[in-house]
Amino acid sequence: MAAGQAGKTTYLELSQDDGGAHKFYEVTVNGTTVSVRYGRIGADGQHQVSTFPSAEKAKAAAAKKIGEKVRKGYAPSVRGQRAARPVTRRQVTSAPSTARATAPVLWRFRTGASAFGIHIDEDHCWVGNQRGDVYTLGHDGEVLARFSLPDGVKCLVADDFWIYAGCDDGKVYDLSSKVPFAAYEIADDVDIFWLDIHEGVLNVADRNGGLTVIDHEDEFQWSRRSAGSGAWMVRVDDRAVFHGHSHGVTAYAADGSGELWHTRTTGNVLFGWQEDTAVYAGTGRRVVERLSKATGRIEATYACDTAVYSCATSPGGQYVFAGDSASSVYCFDADGNRLWKLGTGGGSALSMQYRDERLYIVTTDGSLACIDASEAAITAAQTGTVPVARDVKEAAALPTYTPAATVATVSAMPAPGAGIVVECVQVSGRLRVQVVSDGYEPTWHVQFPRSIRQVGARYVVDALHTSSGGFYRVRGEIKRLV
């Protein structure tokens, strides 16, 4: 149906058989309103609504949007005829541990489904599972809250204050406030394996060994195809992106200007960690290797007994930890000398993080476990003395937060110090958000959910933080000013 007729919808799709783009774009014109829906085929997608001064201007804007997509290869289609693109879910096995003793597990929380995502910060422990559940717990194991996301959680990452969950629906959700929202949508072009976010810039490693970089506006910046496939590692700092895949680790300049180095590791990379001057690659050939960020040279090797599923370090790399496919965890000194090996007591560690003499692991049975990694506790465990692990239960009245299509409204301008007003404007034909309140750089844009942007709309946010990239980031709640 033609886009220029009021109340009519044009539906387009772009699908590539080589595993590339698999997305739709739908435009509906209704009087002076143009509604756009877009995303991965088979998903509901994101929504945008724009209002124009006249029906003629609305028709012209819709025609322009459709024309841009057609020039990019989109074609008219019938909704529902093409199935959603399959999503790769990591298949892992876990054998019983061969360690002579079991690790001193303080508490264990069973999420109820296979889990990969973990993040530990000063106040909370985060774990995400294949069912789309993300739980926050205190360091004592108390379950504090639950986020219910639309699809399975691939990984959890932090970028300063902000916590993000990469999901199988191809979206990356910001979990930094009570109402989660989709901050990035990347499934149009890639099948997420792992991701990292640095200063608001998203870096995605995928099934085909690709690396895709998306900026704070959720817009494509650059991509590379590394030599290998199955890219389960991506780590980012100010200077470079470190991409681990079946043929090793490749470092690219953070601005996409070129490859810095490539190192062939001992086996395919299954997990990655980073410190200030080094990256650590856990491989299928039973080792963790420490690579210099500057040169890619392998500086140390940490030998395990089976394939390495995960790794982490204490601050500065003083100690290196690893989890293998046989339900064991290891600790090494910086030079590669093995200090201990202990059984997890509950499957293989698919992700891990160390903090304040505790090693937190997410295992193949979907559990988050807290291990006492202090010298005294490990010494006791090696002689068979371990605490009775507390089995943490989810509270019956646990607060649960789900993504919302809309935000709450507020009818009055905030009092001084009670909020900051921002406005959605059109800049060079694109919807951007800029600060209205005094005391901020008016030309800087605000990182803001694309799904709720509407030209001319104003919003109140709790706080804004400055990014080194020359934009603002929202901290706290977002409310529509009406």
HELIX and SHEET records of a PDB file:
HELIX    1   1 ALA A   55  ARG A   71  1                                  17    
HELIX    2   2 PRO A  315  GLY A  317  5                                   3    
HELIX    3   3 GLU A  375  GLN A  382  1                                   8    
HELIX    4   4 ARG A  450  ILE A  452  5                                   3    
SHEET    1   A 5 GLN A  46  THR A  51  0                                        
SHEET    2   A 5 THR A  33  ARG A  40 -1                                        
SHEET    3   A 5 HIS A  22  ASN A  30 -1                                        
SHEET    4   A 5 LYS A   8  SER A  15 -1                                        
SHEET    5   A 5 ALA A  75  PRO A  76 -1                                        
SHEET    1   B 5 ALA A 349  ARG A 355  0                                        
SHEET    2   B 5 ARG A 358  THR A 363 -1                                        
SHEET    3   B 5 SER A 367  ASP A 372 -1                                        
SHEET    4   B 5 VAL A 105  ARG A 110 -1                                        
SHEET    5   B 5 ARG A 390  VAL A 392  1                                        
SHEET    1   C 5 ALA A 115  ILE A 120  0                                        
SHEET    2   C 5 CYS A 125  ASN A 129 -1                                        
SHEET    3   C 5 ASP A 133  LEU A 137 -1                                        
SHEET    4   C 5 VAL A 143  SER A 148 -1                                        
SHEET    5   C 5 THR A 400  TYR A 401  1                                        
SHEET    1   D 4 VAL A 153  ASP A 159  0                                        
SHEET    2   D 4 TRP A 162  CYS A 167 -1                                        
SHEET    3   D 4 LYS A 171  ASP A 174 -1                                        
SHEET    4   D 4 PHE A 181  GLU A 185 -1                                        
SHEET    1   E 4 ILE A 192  HIS A 198  0                                        
SHEET    2   E 4 VAL A 201  ASP A 206 -1                                        
SHEET    3   E 4 GLY A 210  ILE A 214 -1                                        
SHEET    4   E 4 PHE A 220  ARG A 225 -1                                        
SHEET    1   F 4 MET A 233  VAL A 236  0                                        
SHEET    2   F 4 ALA A 240  HIS A 245 -1                                        
SHEET    3   F 4 GLY A 248  ALA A 253 -1                                        
SHEET    4   F 4 GLU A 259  THR A 263 -1                                        
SHEET    1   G 4 VAL A 269  GLN A 274  0                                        
SHEET    2   G 4 ALA A 278  THR A 283 -1                                        
SHEET    3   G 4 VAL A 287  SER A 292 -1                                        
SHEET    4   G 4 ILE A 298  ALA A 303 -1                                        
SHEET    1   H 4 VAL A 308  THR A 313  0                                        
SHEET    2   H 4 TYR A 319  ASP A 324 -1                                        
SHEET    3   H 4 SER A 328  ASP A 333 -1                                        
SHEET    4   H 4 ARG A 338  GLY A 343 -1                                        
SHEET    1   I 3 THR A 409  VAL A 410  0                                        
SHEET    2   I 3 PHE A 471  LEU A 481  1                                        
SHEET    3   I 3 VAL A 446  GLN A 447  1                                        
SHEET    1   J 5 THR A 409  VAL A 410  0                                        
SHEET    2   J 5 PHE A 471  LEU A 481  1                                        
SHEET    3   J 5 ARG A 458  SER A 467 -1                                        
SHEET    4   J 5 ILE A 420  VAL A 427 -1                                        
SHEET    5   J 5 ARG A 430  VAL A 435 -1                                        
END                                                                             
